Every structure is written in C-alpha cells, then in structure tokens.
C-alpha cells in the first residue's frame, strides 16, 4: 500500500493518505479559483477512511486550512477527501486525468494532454 503526506506552510497541519487515489484532477470553477487564489485547483481524491489529519484546521464549506499560516490543505465532500497537490510534501507524485469546469478555464491555459475534459462537473 502506498502512502503520501501533505502539510501546510508552517507544518501545524499534517495529512497522510494511504492507497491509491480515486482520481486526480483539475478544476477551473469559480469556487475553487476563489478558495485557492489561483486560476485552477489540483487535487488527488481519496476515500475519507484512507486519510488521517494531524493538527487542528479551520474550515469553510468543507474546505480545510491552517488557522496559523492560512494554507489550504484539503477539502471534504460526500465521503471523499480532496488532498491538494500543492500541499503534498513531495512533488510529481500524480498526473491529473480529468479537468472540470473547462468552460471557465483561462484562455491562455491549454487543455491538459490525455485528460478527460468536462465543461462543468463530471457527468453533468
């Protein structure tokens, strides 16, 4: 079983995920853009039972961040934990296989090669 770790900028929040993610993707929706202060979100999605969180987070609508440094670390929804790729302790562990809300993607960003493109949410 593989394991990945992630943390916030100051190290007060630590996360460990076991096994393989359900999926890895990018999202260009306005909620993700506003939450991250970036033009897209990137995360590895795990079943909630595969993820352990160490430290006390603050959250807004399921989006968890460090109360000390403000780093966004993960989000929770419907039994899943979206572990943000930017919070990973080691880079280059995952390659996204899908993009969501591509109709909101910045015109200067090109579609991710070999990734499924969804104009809105998956299955919408």
C-alpha positions as a printed NumPy array, in Angstrom:
array([[  0.   ,   0.   ,   0.   ],
       [  1.399,   3.394,  -0.98 ],
       [  1.304,   6.434,   1.247],
       [  1.555,  10.171,   0.607],
       [  1.951,  13.035,   3.028],
       [  0.995,  16.676,   2.855],
       [  1.262,  19.686,   5.12 ],
       [  0.555,  23.362,   5.458],
       [  3.252,  26.012,   5.075],
       [  4.022,  26.26 ,   8.814],
       [  3.751,  22.496,   9.474],
       [  0.988,  22.687,  12.1  ],
       [ -1.306,  20.594,   9.864],
       [ -0.079,  17.205,   8.598],
       [ -2.034,  14.781,   6.42 ],
       [ -1.338,  11.153,   5.497],
       [ -3.251,   9.319,   2.764],
       [ -2.934,   5.572,   2.166],
       [ -3.522,   3.624,  -1.015],
       [ -4.272,   4.96 ,  -4.455],
       [ -6.484,   7.976,  -5.047],
       [ -9.942,   7.558,  -6.56 ],
       [ -8.966,  10.197,  -9.097],
       [ -6.675,  13.14 ,  -9.729],
       [ -7.982,  16.263, -11.379],
       [ -8.031,  19.97 , -12.018],
       [-10.992,  22.295, -11.539],
       [-11.486,  25.739, -13.038],
       [-14.799,  26.626, -11.312],
       [-15.161,  29.974,  -9.565],
       [-15.408,  28.424,  -6.07 ],
       [-12.066,  26.618,  -6.494],
       [-10.447,  29.673,  -8.044],
       [-11.592,  31.922,  -5.175],
       [-10.626,  29.394,  -2.497],
       [ -7.087,  28.902,  -3.793],
       [ -6.454,  32.392,  -5.143],
       [ -5.27 ,  30.671,  -8.314],
       [ -6.738,  30.034, -11.763],
       [ -7.365,  26.342, -11.017],
       [ -7.4  ,  23.725,  -8.272],
       [ -5.492,  20.433,  -8.427],
       [ -6.107,  17.513,  -6.069],
       [ -5.857,  13.783,  -5.514],
       [ -9.222,  12.483,  -4.312],
       [ -9.213,   9.75 ,  -1.64 ],
       [-11.937,   7.898,   0.247],
       [-12.318,   9.622,   3.633],
       [-11.303,   6.467,   5.522],
       [ -7.896,   6.466,   3.757],
       [ -6.911,   9.89 ,   5.123],
       [ -5.573,  10.891,   8.55 ],
       [ -5.296,  14.537,   9.607],
       [ -2.974,  15.683,  12.386],
       [ -3.479,  19.153,  13.848],
       [ -6.473,  21.438,  14.173],
       [ -7.838,  23.011,  10.994],
       [-10.37 ,  25.715,  10.364],
       [-12.876,  25.152,   7.594],
       [-15.31 ,  26.946,   5.352],
       [-17.873,  24.888,   3.426],
       [-15.73 ,  21.753,   3.703],
       [-12.505,  23.475,   2.663],
       [ -9.878,  22.993,   5.371],
       [ -6.997,  25.36 ,   6.003],
       [ -4.422,  26.089,   8.689],
       [ -5.564,  28.748,  11.178],
       [ -1.949,  29.844,  11.723],
       [ -0.493,  30.22 ,   8.198],
       [ -3.705,  30.122,   6.124],
       [ -2.56 ,  27.324,   3.807],
       [ -5.323,  25.408,   2.074],
       [ -4.593,  21.708,   2.612],
       [ -7.666,  19.62 ,   1.765],
       [-11.419,  19.652,   1.155],
       [-14.118,  17.181,   2.189],
       [-17.296,  16.22 ,   0.376],
       [-19.572,  13.153,   0.26 ],
       [-17.179,  10.65 ,   1.879],
       [-14.153,  11.897,  -0.035],
       [-11.113,  13.983,   0.821],
       [ -9.568,  16.119,  -1.904],
       [ -5.895,  16.398,  -0.956],
       [ -4.484,  19.466,  -2.678],
       [ -1.477,  18.689,  -4.86 ],
       [  0.201,  21.942,  -3.81 ],
       [  0.193,  20.771,  -0.174],
       [  1.993,  17.496,  -0.978],
       [  5.37 ,  17.078,   0.71 ],
       [  6.86 ,  15.593,  -2.48 ],
       [  6.127,  16.92 ,  -5.996],
       [  5.464,  14.837,  -9.112],
       [  3.517,  12.04 ,  -7.427],
       [  0.349,  12.34 ,  -9.534],
       [ -0.768,  13.252, -13.032],
       [ -4.299,  14.608, -13.387],
       [ -6.594,  12.522, -15.588],
       [ -9.512,  14.965, -15.805],
       [-10.382,  18.655, -15.848],
       [-13.631,  20.123, -14.541],
       [-15.366,  23.363, -15.475],
       [-13.255,  23.813, -18.59 ],
       [-15.662,  26.486, -19.808],
       [-14.144,  28.643, -17.011],
       [-10.506,  27.797, -17.904],
       [ -8.354,  30.841, -18.71 ],
       [ -7.959,  31.236, -22.486],
       [ -4.155,  31.151, -22.192],
       [ -4.203,  27.724, -20.497],
       [ -4.257,  24.781, -22.879],
       [ -6.23 ,  21.58 , -22.162],
       [ -4.276,  19.054, -20.162],
       [ -2.954,  16.381, -22.523],
       [ -4.602,  12.959, -22.226],
       [ -7.067,  14.208, -19.591],
       [-10.848,  13.922, -19.869],
       [-12.361,  17.364, -20.372],
       [-15.661,  18.249, -18.661],
       [-17.262,  21.606, -19.395],
       [-18.848,  21.503, -15.936],
       [-18.841,  18.722, -13.284],
       [-18.219,  15.095, -14.196],
       [-21.369,  13.53 , -15.545],
       [-23.136,  16.867, -15.967]])
